[in-house]
Amino acid sequence: MFKRKLFNEDHDGFRSMVRRFIENEIAPCHAAWEESGVVPRELWLKAGAAGMLCCTVPEQYGGAGADYLFDVVVFEEMARSGFTGPGFMIHCDLVATYIASFGSEAQKKKWLPLMVAGEAIGSLGMTEPHAGSDLKAIRTKAVRDGDDFVISGQKVFISNGQLCDVIVLATKTDSTAGAKGVTLFLVDTSLPGFRRGKNLHKLGMKAQDTSELFFDEVRVPASSMLGEEGRGFELMMTKLAQERLAQAIRSATVAETVIDWTIEYTGNRKAFGKTIGDFQNTQFKLAELKTEAVVGRQFTDKCIENFMNGELNAVDAAMAKMWLSNMHCKVVDECLQLFGGWGYMWEYPIARAYADARIVKIAGGSIEVMKHIIGRQLFAEFRPGKDAAVNGVAGINPV
């Protein structure tokens, strides 16, 4: 009905290569990785050699210097495959982007070539046991000691936590300054005092390592600071729209894929002398879901276009994240119902998609936070003296 117009022949050729990579290198092994709870580092090296990691990193730092759509292709094809183990999105869309955007020349030269090659795996260290969406409430401290900072604290629910070599770590350098006391550091996980906790057992995404991380007086040089002291919260806020867009991209693709699975299954599965797809209820239900998926795709593609033009704001990204996340979960749930008892069996991709879906309403800012961002912006124009743009950036009181 709507032909996508974002991609050119180069993107299409790259997409074909990514699909082959997934079929050859991920599909045969993913079930075993779900059992072990982690993807081997060898896969990251193969993905790096294939040019699938950090596509937008400039050529002088080892990347392809490609446009954002090449990263989108990787995110979409991973989502379409149903294989959620490789944490490429965190590595590419967040960690590498933070370093490329805010890092010093020395930081870029040190980390970006390694991340492009898959030789260093990146992770984002923000969430804590007592601070999820409210990032200004973090307790991990970085205390200056001469030319160094000494970091102590704990993070939780950290994707790529068991494998990561570098962490974009949110700390408090001034516990009395609220958001203005937050500072980011690039922490090398080989440093003394860093410790990985257990690999957490999750409802879904079982092959993706997700960990607790501990920092026991980890001494880092001041040169490892990412950006300026006290500006960490501000830097994090500038990347939230991109993070939420990536999640919308995944949700749009999963919804489309799950509907295709369900059409194929119900078109072949027979009951009461005809296929499940012959029943009016099946057709009506899939008609509703397909329409929502098409609407979601159009909204997502427009957000991608706006992002590439520098026009995606925090409120639009929050709306995309909220609507696509809800649609994602609804589609997977209702499609599983049409699979009947087989839909509850783990060997069926729909069962894994159901388990993997639930996190999308939480990760990257909960649905409730998205509503807060959107709702506050709606009323900002009626409040003289309020800066609507600032109020809408994070959905969190910035002071």
C-alpha positions in Angstrom: 0.0 0.0 0.0 2.8 2.4 1.0 6.1 1.9 -0.7 9.0 2.9 1.5 11.1 5.6 0.0 13.9 6.0 2.5 16.3 3.6 1.1 18.4 3.5 -2.1 20.2 0.7 -4.0 23.2 0.8 -1.7 20.9 0.3 1.4 19.1 -2.6 -0.4 22.4 -4.3 -1.2 23.6 -3.9 2.4 20.3 -5.3 3.6 20.8 -8.4 1.6 24.2 -8.9 3.1 22.9 -8.4 6.6 20.2 -11.0 6.0 22.8 -13.5 4.8 24.9 -12.8 7.8 22.0 -13.5 10.2 21.1 -16.7 8.4 24.6 -18.0 8.4 26.1 -16.7 11.6 23.2 -16.2 14.0 20.3 -18.5 13.1 22.1 -21.8 13.6 23.5 -20.8 17.1 20.9 -18.6 18.7 19.0 -21.3 20.6 22.3 -22.4 22.2 23.0 -18.8 23.1 19.6 -18.6 24.8 20.7 -21.5 27.0 24.1 -19.9 27.9 22.6 -16.4 28.3 25.4 -14.7 26.2 26.5 -14.3 22.7 30.2 -15.2 22.0 32.7 -12.5 21.3 33.5 -14.2 18.0 30.2 -13.1 16.6 31.0 -9.5 17.3 34.3 -9.9 15.4 32.5 -11.4 12.5 29.9 -8.6 12.5 32.7 -6.0 12.6 34.4 -7.7 9.6 31.1 -7.6 7.7 30.8 -3.9 8.3 27.6 -4.2 10.4 28.8 -2.3 13.5 28.8 1.5 13.9 28.1 2.2 10.3 27.9 6.0 10.9 31.4 6.3 12.5 33.6 8.5 10.3 36.3 6.9 8.1 39.1 8.5 10.1 38.0 6.4 13.1 37.7 3.1 11.1 34.0 3.4 10.2 32.3 3.6 6.9 31.1 7.2 7.4 27.7 6.0 6.2 24.3 7.6 6.8 22.0 6.6 9.6 19.9 4.4 7.3 22.7 1.8 7.3 22.3 1.4 11.0 18.5 1.3 10.5 19.0 -1.6 8.1 20.9 -3.6 10.8 18.3 -2.8 13.5 15.4 -3.8 11.2 17.0 -7.1 10.0 17.9 -8.1 13.5 14.3 -7.4 14.6 12.8 -9.2 11.6 14.9 -12.3 12.4 13.6 -12.6 16.0 17.1 -13.1 17.3 17.6 -10.7 20.2 20.9 -11.9 21.6 23.4 -9.6 19.9 23.3 -6.2 21.6 24.3 -4.3 18.5 21.8 -1.5 19.0 23.2 -0.4 22.4 26.8 -0.7 21.0 26.2 1.2 17.8 23.3 3.6 18.3 24.2 4.7 21.9 27.7 4.0 23.0 29.5 4.8 19.7 27.2 7.8 19.2 28.1 9.2 22.6 31.8 8.8 21.9 31.5 10.2 18.4 29.4 13.2 19.5 31.0 14.1 22.8 34.4 12.4 23.0 37.8 14.0 22.8 40.0 13.3 19.8 42.0 10.8 22.0 38.9 9.0 23.1 37.6 8.7 19.6 40.9 7.4 18.3 41.2 4.9 21.1 37.7 3.4 21.2 35.8 3.9 17.9 38.1 1.8 15.6 37.9 -1.1 18.2 34.1 -0.8 18.3 33.7 -0.7 14.5 35.8 -3.9 14.3 33.9 -5.6 17.2 37.1 -5.9 19.2 35.7 -3.7 21.9 32.1 -4.0 23.0 30.3 -1.0 24.4 27.7 -0.6 27.1 25.7 2.2 28.7 25.8 2.4 32.4 23.0 4.6 33.7 20.3 2.5 35.5 20.8 1.8 39.2 18.8 -0.2 41.7 17.3 3.1 43.1 17.3 5.1 39.8 15.7 4.0 36.6 13.9 6.7 34.6 14.9 9.4 37.1 18.5 9.6 36.1 19.3 12.6 38.2 18.8 10.4 41.3 21.8 8.1 40.6 24.1 7.4 43.5 27.3 6.2 41.8 29.9 8.7 42.8 33.1 10.0 41.1 35.3 11.9 43.5 38.3 13.9 42.2 41.7 12.9 43.5 44.4 15.0 41.9 44.4 14.2 38.2 42.1 11.3 38.7 38.5 10.5 39.7 37.7 7.6 42.0 34.4 5.9 41.1 32.2 3.9 43.5 28.7 2.6 43.0 26.5 0.0 41.3 24.6 -0.3 38.0 21.9 -2.8 37.1 20.0 -4.1 34.0 23.0 -3.2 31.9 22.9 -4.7 28.4 26.2 -6.2 27.1 27.3 -6.1 30.7 29.0 -9.5 30.7 31.0 -8.7 27.6 31.6 -4.9 27.6 35.1 -3.4 27.3 34.0 0.2 27.6 31.1 1.8 29.5 29.6 5.2 29.1 29.0 5.6 32.8 26.8 8.1 34.5 28.1 9.3 37.9 27.5 12.0 40.4 30.5 14.4 40.8 28.4 16.7 43.0 25.7 15.0 45.1 24.1 18.4 46.0 23.6 19.8 42.5 20.8 17.5 41.2 21.0 17.1 37.5 23.9 19.5 37.3 26.0 17.2 39.4 25.9 14.4 36.8 29.1 13.6 34.8 29.8 11.0 32.2 33.0 8.9 32.0 34.3 6.4 29.6 35.3 3.5 31.9 37.7 0.8 30.7 36.5 -2.5 32.2 40.0 -3.8 32.6 40.7 -1.3 35.4 41.1 -2.6 39.0 38.0 -2.3 41.1 35.5 -3.0 38.3 33.5 -6.2 38.8 30.7 -7.8 36.8 27.8 -9.2 38.8 25.7 -12.2 37.7 24.2 -12.5 34.3 20.6 -11.7 35.1 17.8 -14.2 34.2 15.1 -12.3 32.3 11.6 -12.9 31.1 12.8 -12.5 27.5 15.8 -11.6 25.4 17.5 -14.6 27.0 20.6 -14.7 24.8 21.4 -11.0 25.5 23.7 -10.7 28.5 22.2 -8.2 31.0 24.2 -7.6 34.2 24.8 -5.9 37.5 28.1 -3.9 37.4 30.1 -2.9 40.5 32.6 -0.1 40.9 34.8 -0.4 44.0 37.0 2.7 44.0 37.8 2.4 40.3 40.5 5.1 39.5 40.1 6.7 36.1 42.1 9.6 34.7 40.3 12.9 34.3 40.9 12.5 30.6 38.3 9.7 30.6 35.6 12.2 31.3 33.1 12.4 28.4 32.2 16.0 27.8 32.5 18.5 30.7 32.1 18.0 34.4 28.5 18.5 35.5 27.0 18.3 32.0 26.4 14.6 31.9 22.6 14.9 32.3 22.4 17.5 29.6 24.4 15.2 27.2 22.2 12.2 28.0 19.1 14.2 27.2 20.3 15.1 23.8 20.5 11.4 22.9 17.2 10.2 24.3 15.2 11.0 21.1 17.6 8.8 19.1 17.4 6.0 21.6 13.6 6.1 21.5 13.5 6.2 17.7 15.6 3.0 17.6 13.1 1.3 19.8 10.3 2.4 17.6 12.1 1.0 14.6 12.4 -2.3 16.3 8.8 -2.4 17.3 7.5 -1.5 13.9 9.5 -4.2 12.3 8.6 -6.9 14.9 4.9 -6.1 14.4 5.1 -6.5 10.6 7.1 -9.7 11.0 4.7 -11.3 13.5 1.7 -10.6 11.4 3.4 -12.3 8.4 4.1 -15.4 10.6 0.5 -15.4 11.7 -1.0 -15.1 8.2 1.2 -18.0 7.1 0.3 -20.2 10.1 -3.5 -19.5 10.0 -3.5 -19.9 6.2 -2.3 -23.5 6.6 -3.6 -24.7 10.0 -7.0 -26.4 9.8 -9.8 -26.7 12.2 -13.5 -27.7 11.8 -12.9 -28.5 8.2 -11.3 -25.2 7.0 -8.2 -23.2 7.7 -8.0 -20.8 10.7 -7.6 -18.1 8.2 -11.0 -18.8 6.7 -12.8 -17.7 9.9 -14.1 -14.2 9.9 -12.7 -13.6 13.4 -9.2 -14.3 12.1 -9.5 -12.1 9.1 -11.1 -9.2 11.1 -8.4 -9.5 13.8 -5.5 -9.5 11.3 -7.1 -6.7 9.3 -7.1 -4.5 12.5 -3.5 -5.5 13.3 -2.2 -5.0 9.8 -3.8 -1.5 9.7 -2.1 -0.5 13.0 1.2 -1.9 11.7 1.0 0.2 8.5 0.2 3.3 10.5 3.1 2.6 12.8 5.5 2.1 9.9 4.5 5.4 8.3 4.9 7.2 11.6 8.3 5.6 12.2 9.6 6.3 8.8 8.6 9.9 9.1 10.5 10.1 12.4 13.6 8.6 10.8 13.4 11.2 8.1 13.0 14.0 10.6 15.9 12.6 12.7 18.2 12.6 9.6 17.2 16.2 8.9 17.8 17.2 12.5 14.1 17.8 13.1 13.1 15.0 15.5 12.3 16.5 18.9 11.9 14.8 22.2 8.1 14.9 22.2 7.8 13.3 18.8 10.2 10.6 19.8 8.3 10.0 23.0 5.1 9.6 21.0 6.7 7.2 18.6 8.2 5.2 21.5 4.9 5.1 23.4 2.6 4.3 20.4 4.9 1.7 18.7 5.7 0.0 22.0 2.0 -0.5 22.8 1.3 -1.6 19.3 4.2 -4.0 19.4 2.9 -5.7 22.5 -0.7 -5.8 21.3 0.2 -7.4 18.0 2.4 -10.1 19.5 -0.2 -11.0 22.1 -3.1 -11.2 19.7 -1.1 -13.0 17.1 0.0 -15.6 19.6 -3.7 -16.2 20.4 -4.2 -17.2 16.8 -1.5 -19.8 17.1 -3.4 -21.6 19.8 -1.4 -23.9 22.0 1.5 -24.0 19.6 2.0 -20.4 20.2 2.9 -21.1 23.8 5.7 -23.5 22.8 9.2 -22.0 23.0 10.4 -23.5 19.7 7.8 -21.4 17.9 9.2 -17.9 17.2 6.0 -16.3 18.2 6.5 -17.5 21.8 10.0 -15.9 22.0 8.6 -12.7 20.4 6.0 -12.6 23.1 8.5 -12.9 25.9 10.9 -10.5 24.2 8.2 -7.9 23.6 7.4 -6.9 27.2 10.6 -4.9 27.8 9.7 -2.4 25.1 7.2 -0.6 27.5 10.0 -0.2 30.0 13.4 0.2 28.3 14.5 3.6 27.2 12.0 5.3 29.4 8.7 3.7 30.6 5.4 4.3 28.9 4.4 6.4 31.9 7.4 8.7 31.4 6.5 9.0 27.7 3.0 10.1 28.7 4.5 12.6 31.1 6.7 14.1 28.4 3.8 14.4 25.9 1.3 15.6 28.5 3.6 18.3 29.9 4.3 19.6 26.4 0.6 19.8 25.7 0.0 22.2 28.6 3.3 24.1 28.4 1.9 26.7 26.0 -0.6 27.7 28.7 2.1 28.4 31.3 3.6 31.8 30.7 7.4 31.9 31.4 7.8 28.1 31.0 10.3 26.9 28.3 8.3 24.2 26.5 11.4 22.8 24.7 13.4 22.3 27.9 10.4 20.9 29.8 9.9 18.3 27.0 13.4 17.1 26.7 13.5 14.3 29.2 10.3 14.0 30.9 12.2 14.5 34.1 12.6 17.6 36.2 16.0 18.8 35.2 16.8 20.6 38.5 
